[in-house]
């Protein structure tokens, strides 16, 4: 948290016609007997929670799926898991099958065959789970 506030500390030496009162008043909230929380701590805590929520985004899907049509009856699915996630590591094959069944029904086919399927990890600054597979639709 100190690292986040370091740039703001440099602003205290700025001269000019700026208001001398702080943006966040020097106040505290009395939560219970003997327990008070400084208003600036509440604001900073809310900001940290907001940034964490933005980065992690627990409501976003864990996987993104890209569908590529290879021919009239052959499709490729590329799945990529988001880098910062909360669970969902074992969902790739289930999601692959679900997308294949949805595509099969949507195209009016009665079955599909998995021609290729593989899972792995790509090592970037944060490791990312990936999966890829091809299906062939059958009448």
C-alpha positions as CSV (number, residue, x, y, z in Angstrom):
1,X,0.0,0.0,0.0
2,X,2.9,2.3,0.7
3,X,4.1,1.8,-2.9
4,X,0.7,3.0,-4.2
5,X,0.9,6.1,-2.0
6,X,4.5,7.1,-2.8
7,X,3.5,9.2,-5.9
8,X,1.0,11.1,-3.8
9,X,3.6,11.9,-1.2
10,X,5.6,13.8,-3.9
11,X,2.6,16.0,-4.5
12,X,2.8,17.5,-1.0
13,X,5.7,19.7,-2.0
14,X,3.8,21.3,-4.9
15,X,3.4,25.1,-4.5
16,X,0.6,27.0,-6.0
17,X,-3.0,28.1,-5.5
18,X,-4.4,24.8,-4.4
19,X,-6.8,24.3,-1.5
20,X,-5.0,23.8,1.8
21,X,-7.7,21.4,3.1
22,X,-7.3,17.7,2.4
23,X,-9.5,15.8,0.0
24,X,-10.3,13.3,2.7
25,X,-11.1,15.0,6.0
26,X,-9.2,13.9,9.2
27,X,-12.1,12.1,10.7
28,X,-12.9,8.7,12.2
29,X,-16.0,6.6,12.4
30,X,-16.8,5.2,15.8
31,X,-17.8,1.6,15.0
32,X,-18.1,0.3,18.6
33,X,-16.9,1.2,22.1
34,X,-13.1,1.6,21.8
35,X,-13.1,0.8,18.0
36,X,-12.8,3.7,15.6
37,X,-11.7,3.6,12.0
38,X,-10.1,6.5,10.3
39,X,-11.9,7.8,7.2
40,X,-8.8,7.7,5.1
41,X,-8.3,4.0,6.0
42,X,-11.9,3.3,4.9
43,X,-11.3,5.1,1.6
44,X,-8.0,3.4,1.0
45,X,-9.5,0.0,1.8
46,X,-12.3,0.6,-0.6
47,X,-9.9,1.6,-3.3
48,X,-7.8,-1.5,-2.8
49,X,-10.9,-3.7,-2.9
50,X,-12.0,-1.9,-6.1
51,X,-8.7,-2.5,-7.8
52,X,-8.6,-6.2,-6.8
53,X,-12.2,-6.7,-8.0
54,X,-11.2,-5.0,-11.4
55,X,-8.1,-7.3,-11.8
56,X,-9.7,-10.6,-10.6
57,X,-13.3,-9.9,-11.8
58,X,-14.9,-12.9,-10.1
59,X,-18.0,-12.6,-12.3
60,X,-16.2,-12.9,-15.6
61,X,-16.0,-16.4,-17.2
62,X,-12.9,-18.3,-16.5
63,X,-12.4,-19.4,-20.1
64,X,-12.7,-17.7,-23.4
65,X,-13.5,-19.9,-26.4
66,X,-12.6,-19.1,-30.0
67,X,-14.3,-21.1,-32.7
68,X,-12.7,-21.5,-36.1
69,X,-14.4,-23.2,-39.1
70,X,-11.9,-25.4,-40.9
71,X,-14.4,-26.8,-43.5
72,X,-18.1,-27.4,-43.8
73,X,-18.2,-30.1,-41.1
74,X,-14.9,-29.5,-39.2
75,X,-14.4,-26.9,-36.5
76,X,-11.5,-26.0,-34.1
77,X,-12.1,-24.7,-30.6
78,X,-9.3,-22.8,-28.8
79,X,-9.8,-22.3,-25.1
80,X,-7.8,-19.9,-22.9
81,X,-8.2,-19.5,-19.2
82,X,-7.9,-16.0,-17.7
83,X,-4.6,-15.4,-15.9
84,X,-6.0,-14.5,-12.5
85,X,-8.8,-16.8,-11.7
86,X,-10.6,-18.4,-8.8
87,X,-11.2,-22.1,-9.7
88,X,-12.2,-23.7,-12.9
89,X,-8.9,-25.4,-13.7
90,X,-10.6,-28.7,-14.7
91,X,-13.4,-27.2,-16.8
92,X,-11.6,-27.2,-20.2
93,X,-12.8,-30.6,-21.5
94,X,-16.4,-30.1,-20.2
95,X,-16.5,-26.7,-21.9
96,X,-15.1,-28.1,-25.1
97,X,-17.8,-30.8,-25.2
98,X,-20.5,-28.3,-24.4
99,X,-19.5,-26.0,-27.2
100,X,-19.2,-28.9,-29.6
101,X,-22.8,-30.1,-28.7
102,X,-24.1,-26.6,-29.1
103,X,-22.5,-26.2,-32.5
104,X,-23.7,-29.7,-33.6
105,X,-27.3,-28.9,-32.7
106,X,-27.1,-25.4,-34.1
107,X,-25.8,-26.7,-37.5
108,X,-28.5,-29.4,-37.6
109,X,-26.1,-32.4,-37.2
110,X,-26.9,-35.5,-35.1
111,X,-23.4,-36.3,-33.8
112,X,-19.8,-35.3,-33.7
113,X,-16.4,-36.9,-33.4
114,X,-13.4,-35.4,-31.5
115,X,-10.6,-35.5,-34.0
116,X,-8.0,-33.9,-31.8
117,X,-7.9,-32.5,-28.2
118,X,-5.0,-31.3,-26.1
119,X,-4.5,-29.3,-23.0
120,X,-1.4,-27.4,-21.8
121,X,0.0,-24.3,-20.2
122,X,1.6,-21.2,-21.8
123,X,4.3,-19.7,-19.7
124,X,4.0,-15.9,-19.8
125,X,4.6,-13.6,-16.9
126,X,1.7,-15.5,-15.3
127,X,1.1,-19.0,-16.5
128,X,-2.0,-19.5,-18.6
129,X,-4.0,-22.8,-19.1
130,X,-5.0,-23.5,-22.7
131,X,-6.8,-26.2,-24.6
132,X,-7.5,-26.8,-28.2
133,X,-9.4,-29.4,-30.2
134,X,-11.0,-30.2,-33.5
135,X,-14.4,-31.8,-34.1
136,X,-16.0,-33.4,-37.1
137,X,-19.8,-33.1,-37.4
138,X,-21.8,-36.2,-38.5
139,X,-25.2,-36.4,-40.1
